[in-house]
Amino acid sequence: MSSTTGQIIRCRAAVAWEAGKPLVIEQVEVAPPQAMEVRVKILFTSLCHTDIYFWEAKGQTPLFPRIFGHEAGGIVESVGEGVTDLIPGDHVLPVFTGECQDCAHCKSEESNMCDLLRINTDRCVMLSDGKSRFSIKGKPIHHFVGTSTFSEYTVVHVGCLAKINPAAPLDKVCVLSCGISTGFGATVNVAKPKKGSTVAVFGLGAVGLAAAEGARVSGASRIIGVDLNANRFEGAKKFGVTEFVNPKDHKRPVQEVIAEMTNGGVDRSIECTGSIAAMISAFECVHDGWGVAVLVGVPNKDDAFKTHPMNILNERTLKGTFFGNYKPRSDIPGVVEKYMKGELEVEKFITHAVPFSEINKAFDLMLKGEGIRCIINMDG
């Protein structure tokens, strides 16, 4: 048993006090885990665009002060009442959506949308008692998507933790807990392109590149990257992208450009930006009769888009997915094993690394559009 079991742990956390303002490294108190909760020592975390999105709070509910972070790897420190499948010392990846293993969604072979633990960006407390496990001098600090990994210790519902092979390097596989799995799974689990097919990927950030990687692994013959930043194309070639389209270079809708390039439309498209315009283009650029478009990007909460009903009647399919249709507890350990066997490349997504004390540098890099993933070493 750890000497800290059942005790409050005082540790460093990067706290966002205001929208868009630099994070502040503070000493926080982290309460012991309650029923069905686990306290985890975070060793490595990464910055995902979703953290930036909610930190900026431009299109979502502002909730501050808050500890962001949801893409990470760590080791179980202690477990709460009722936790039977994890013990101190286990290596885990926290995941922003969960798997209770009891609801209809969890028992379905088709869904990963757990009734209890699906992502809720407005929930900033733990489910068991509606309270935060973080505080500073008695003042509660909000949680973020049930993970809050920008803290040396965090408390997570057991259903949001994937137990993984302890031999897997946490400074690499931590990125599989969100963006890479989301994009890769959107392609291989949801779009399911056939060998020799054509695929368009909208947005060439980390998630889009992972979607392209999924298309490459699936044997797609053409992978068209669509992005407003032409500087991204050269790097995207490493992930299988064969052609690049910048909507700014054309005076007509990009879906028309892609349809002309592909003799009527691509077989599959994956949208990874959250832009309404990109969602429309991604759907309307797939071929009638068999084309499938998959939406991955998170829109603003009041967004809506329209398309003519004939686009659906002409046998195009529109799908959506969270976390690449992976069930966190059941499926992510297997994704890690793909990496361990050399079947899934992870290192090429990791372009930067910073110590925890310099976490704001990771924000600067992402805001400037530099690199793909920045690993934050919690010991630094």
C-alpha positions in Angstrom: 0.0 0.0 0.0 1.2 3.5 -0.8 2.0 5.7 2.1 -0.3 8.3 0.5 -3.3 6.0 0.3 -6.3 7.7 1.9 -4.4 10.9 2.4 -4.6 14.3 0.7 -1.7 14.7 -1.8 -0.2 18.1 -2.3 1.4 18.5 -5.7 1.9 20.8 -8.7 -0.9 21.5 -11.2 -1.2 23.9 -14.1 -4.3 25.9 -13.3 -6.2 28.0 -15.9 -7.6 30.9 -13.9 -9.0 32.8 -16.8 -9.9 32.2 -20.5 -7.0 32.5 -22.8 -4.5 33.5 -20.0 -1.3 31.6 -19.4 -1.6 28.6 -17.0 -0.1 29.1 -13.6 1.8 26.3 -11.8 0.2 26.1 -8.4 0.3 23.7 -5.4 -3.0 22.0 -5.2 -4.6 19.5 -2.8 -5.8 16.3 -4.4 -8.3 14.4 -2.3 -8.3 10.6 -2.1 -10.5 8.6 -4.6 -14.0 7.9 -3.6 -16.3 5.0 -4.7 -15.4 3.8 -8.2 -12.6 6.3 -8.5 -8.8 6.0 -9.0 -6.0 8.4 -8.1 -3.3 8.4 -10.8 0.2 9.8 -10.8 0.6 11.4 -14.2 4.0 10.9 -15.7 3.5 12.3 -19.2 0.7 14.4 -20.7 0.2 16.0 -24.1 -1.6 19.1 -25.3 -4.6 18.5 -27.6 -6.4 21.1 -29.5 -9.5 20.4 -27.4 -7.7 21.7 -24.4 -6.9 24.9 -26.3 -10.6 25.2 -27.5 -12.0 25.1 -24.0 -9.2 27.2 -22.5 -10.0 29.9 -25.0 -13.7 29.5 -24.2 -14.8 31.2 -27.4 -17.5 28.7 -28.4 -18.2 26.8 -25.2 -19.2 27.4 -21.6 -16.4 29.1 -19.7 -15.6 27.3 -16.4 -12.7 28.6 -14.4 -10.5 28.0 -12.5 -9.9 24.7 -14.2 -7.3 22.0 -14.6 -7.2 21.0 -18.3 -5.5 18.0 -19.9 -6.9 14.7 -21.1 -4.2 13.0 -23.2 -1.8 11.3 -20.8 -0.2 8.3 -19.3 0.4 7.5 -15.6 0.5 4.9 -12.8 -2.3 4.1 -10.3 -1.5 5.5 -6.9 -4.6 4.3 -5.0 -8.1 3.1 -5.7 -11.5 3.9 -4.1 -14.2 1.6 -2.9 -15.6 -0.9 -5.5 -12.6 -0.7 -7.8 -11.6 -4.3 -8.5 -9.8 -4.3 -11.9 -7.0 -1.8 -11.1 -4.5 -1.9 -8.3 -1.7 0.5 -7.3 1.2 0.3 -9.8 -0.9 -0.5 -12.8 -0.1 1.6 -15.9 -3.1 3.4 -17.3 -4.2 5.9 -20.0 -7.0 8.3 -18.8 -9.6 8.8 -21.5 -12.1 11.7 -21.8 -15.0 9.3 -22.5 -15.7 6.1 -20.5 -17.0 2.6 -20.4 -19.1 1.6 -17.4 -19.5 -1.9 -19.0 -23.1 -2.1 -17.7 -25.3 0.2 -19.9 -26.9 -0.6 -23.2 -24.2 1.3 -25.1 -21.4 -0.5 -23.4 -23.0 -3.9 -24.1 -23.5 -3.0 -27.7 -20.9 -4.1 -30.3 -21.6 -0.9 -32.3 -21.4 1.9 -29.7 -18.9 3.4 -27.4 -21.3 6.1 -26.1 -21.5 5.0 -22.5 -24.7 6.4 -20.8 -22.8 7.1 -17.6 -19.4 8.3 -18.7 -19.7 9.7 -22.2 -17.9 13.0 -22.6 -19.6 16.0 -20.9 -17.5 19.1 -21.2 -19.7 21.1 -18.8 -19.3 18.6 -16.0 -16.5 19.9 -13.7 -17.0 17.6 -10.7 -16.9 13.9 -9.9 -20.0 11.8 -10.5 -20.1 10.0 -7.1 -20.8 13.1 -4.9 -20.8 16.1 -7.3 -17.6 17.5 -5.7 -14.2 18.4 -7.0 -11.1 16.4 -5.9 -8.9 19.5 -6.5 -8.6 22.5 -4.2 -6.3 25.4 -3.4 -6.5 26.5 0.2 -10.0 25.1 0.4 -11.2 26.6 -2.9 -12.5 24.0 -5.3 -10.8 23.8 -8.8 -12.9 22.5 -11.7 -12.2 19.2 -13.4 -12.1 18.9 -17.2 -13.7 16.0 -19.1 -13.2 13.7 -16.1 -9.4 13.6 -16.5 -7.5 16.9 -15.7 -4.1 15.5 -16.5 -2.2 18.9 -16.2 -1.7 17.9 -12.5 1.0 15.6 -11.1 -1.9 13.6 -9.5 -5.5 13.4 -10.7 -8.6 11.5 -9.7 -10.5 9.6 -12.5 -13.6 7.4 -12.6 -12.4 3.8 -13.1 -14.4 3.6 -16.3 -12.3 6.3 -17.9 -9.0 4.4 -17.4 -7.5 1.9 -19.9 -5.1 -0.5 -18.2 -2.2 -1.0 -20.6 1.0 -3.1 -21.0 3.5 -1.8 -18.4 6.3 -2.3 -20.9 4.8 0.4 -23.2 6.7 3.7 -23.0 4.2 6.2 -21.4 6.0 9.1 -23.1 4.9 7.7 -26.4 1.6 5.8 -25.9 0.1 8.7 -23.9 -0.9 10.2 -27.3 -3.1 7.2 -27.9 -5.5 8.3 -25.1 -7.1 10.9 -27.4 -6.2 12.4 -30.7 -4.3 9.6 -32.5 -6.9 7.0 -31.5 -9.7 9.4 -32.4 -8.5 9.9 -36.0 -7.2 6.5 -36.7 -10.3 4.8 -35.3 -12.6 7.2 -37.3 -11.0 5.8 -40.4 -10.5 2.1 -39.6 -13.6 1.6 -37.4 -16.1 3.9 -38.9 -15.3 5.0 -42.5 -13.7 1.6 -43.2 -12.2 2.4 -46.6 -11.5 -0.6 -48.8 -8.1 -1.3 -50.4 -7.6 0.8 -53.4 -10.2 3.4 -52.4 -10.0 7.2 -52.4 -10.2 9.1 -49.1 -10.4 12.9 -48.4 -9.2 14.1 -45.0 -10.3 17.6 -43.9 -7.9 19.2 -41.5 -4.3 18.0 -41.2 -3.7 18.5 -37.5 -2.9 15.5 -35.3 -6.4 14.0 -35.6 -6.5 14.4 -39.3 -3.0 13.0 -39.8 -4.1 10.0 -37.7 -7.1 9.6 -40.0 -4.8 9.7 -43.0 -2.6 7.1 -41.3 -5.7 4.9 -40.9 -6.4 5.3 -44.6 -2.8 4.5 -45.5 -2.9 1.3 -43.3 -6.2 0.4 -44.9 -4.6 0.5 -48.4 -6.2 3.6 -49.9 -4.8 4.4 -53.3 -5.3 8.2 -53.0 -5.5 10.2 -49.8 -6.4 13.9 -50.4 -5.5 16.3 -47.6 -7.7 19.4 -47.3 -6.4 22.3 -45.2 -6.2 26.0 -45.2 -2.5 25.9 -44.3 -0.3 24.9 -47.2 2.7 24.4 -45.0 1.1 21.2 -43.6 1.2 19.2 -46.8 4.9 18.3 -46.9 4.7 16.8 -43.4 1.4 15.1 -44.2 3.1 12.9 -46.8 4.7 10.9 -44.0 1.1 9.8 -43.0 0.1 8.7 -46.5 -1.4 11.9 -47.9 -0.8 11.9 -51.7 -2.5 15.1 -52.8 -3.3 18.5 -51.2 -6.2 20.9 -51.7 -6.3 24.3 -50.2 -9.9 25.7 -50.4 -8.4 29.2 -50.5 -6.9 28.4 -53.9 -10.3 27.9 -55.5 -13.3 30.2 -56.3 -15.8 27.3 -56.1 -16.7 25.0 -53.3 -14.0 22.6 -52.5 -16.4 19.6 -52.7 -16.8 20.4 -56.4 -13.0 20.5 -56.8 -12.6 17.1 -55.2 -15.5 15.6 -57.1 -13.8 16.7 -60.4 -10.5 15.2 -59.2 -12.0 11.9 -58.4 -14.5 11.3 -61.2 -17.6 12.0 -59.1 -16.4 12.0 -55.5 -14.2 10.2 -53.0 -15.2 6.8 -51.5 -14.7 8.1 -48.0 -14.1 11.4 -46.2 -13.2 12.2 -42.7 -13.7 15.7 -41.3 -11.4 16.7 -38.4 -11.8 20.4 -38.0 -15.1 21.2 -36.3 -15.8 23.8 -39.0 -19.4 23.8 -40.3 -18.1 24.6 -43.8 -15.7 21.7 -43.7 -18.5 19.3 -42.5 -20.7 20.3 -45.5 -17.8 19.9 -47.9 -16.8 16.6 -46.4 -20.3 15.2 -46.9 -21.0 16.6 -50.3 -17.6 15.5 -51.7 -18.3 11.7 -51.3 -19.5 9.7 -54.3 -23.2 9.1 -54.7 -24.3 5.5 -54.4 -21.6 4.4 -51.8 -19.8 7.4 -50.4 -19.4 7.6 -46.6 -18.5 10.8 -44.7 -17.5 10.7 -41.1 -17.6 13.8 -38.8 -14.9 13.9 -36.1 -14.4 17.6 -35.3 -16.2 19.2 -32.4 -18.4 22.2 -33.5 -19.4 25.3 -31.4 -22.4 24.5 -29.2 -24.9 26.6 -31.3 -23.7 25.4 -34.7 -25.9 23.8 -37.4 -25.4 23.0 -41.0 -27.7 22.2 -43.9 -27.4 20.1 -47.1 -29.9 19.3 -49.7 -31.9 16.1 -48.9 -31.0 14.7 -52.4 -27.5 14.3 -51.2 -28.7 11.7 -48.8 -31.4 10.3 -51.1 -28.6 9.7 -53.7 -27.2 7.2 -51.2 -24.5 9.1 -49.5 -24.0 8.2 -45.9 -23.2 10.6 -43.1 -21.7 9.3 -39.8 -20.3 10.7 -36.6 -17.9 9.3 -34.1 -16.4 10.1 -30.7 -13.0 8.7 -29.9 -12.9 6.6 -33.1 -15.6 4.3 -31.9 -13.1 2.7 -29.4 -14.4 1.5 -26.0 -11.6 2.8 -23.7 -11.3 -0.1 -21.3 -11.9 -2.9 -23.9 -10.2 -1.5 -27.0 -7.4 0.9 -26.1 -5.1 -1.8 -24.5 -5.2 -3.5 -28.0 -4.3 -0.3 -29.7 -1.3 0.0 -27.5 -0.3 -3.5 -28.4 -0.5 -2.5 -32.1 2.1 0.0 -31.3 4.2 -2.5 -29.4 4.1 -4.9 -32.4 5.1 -2.2 -34.8 1.8 -2.1 -36.5 1.0 1.5 -35.5 3.6 4.3 -35.7 3.3 6.8 -32.9 6.7 8.6 -32.8 6.1 10.5 -36.0 3.2 12.3 -34.3 5.5 13.6 -31.5 7.4 16.7 -32.6 8.2 18.5 -29.4 8.8 17.9 -25.7 8.8 20.4 -22.7 9.1 20.1 -19.0 5.9 20.6 -16.9 7.3 24.0 -15.7 7.2 25.2 -19.3 3.7 23.9 -20.2 2.8 27.3 -21.7 5.4 26.7 -24.4 3.2 23.8 -25.6 0.3 26.2 -25.9 2.4 28.6 -27.8 3.5 25.9 -30.3 0.0 24.8 -30.9 -1.4 28.3 -31.3 1.4 29.0 -33.9 0.5 25.8 -35.7 4.0 24.4 -35.1 4.4 20.7 -34.7 1.8 18.0 -34.1 2.1 16.8 -30.5 4.1 18.2 -27.7 4.8 15.8 -24.8 4.9 17.4 -21.3 7.2 15.7 -18.8 5.6 16.0 -15.4 8.9 15.6 -13.6 10.3 18.7 -15.3 
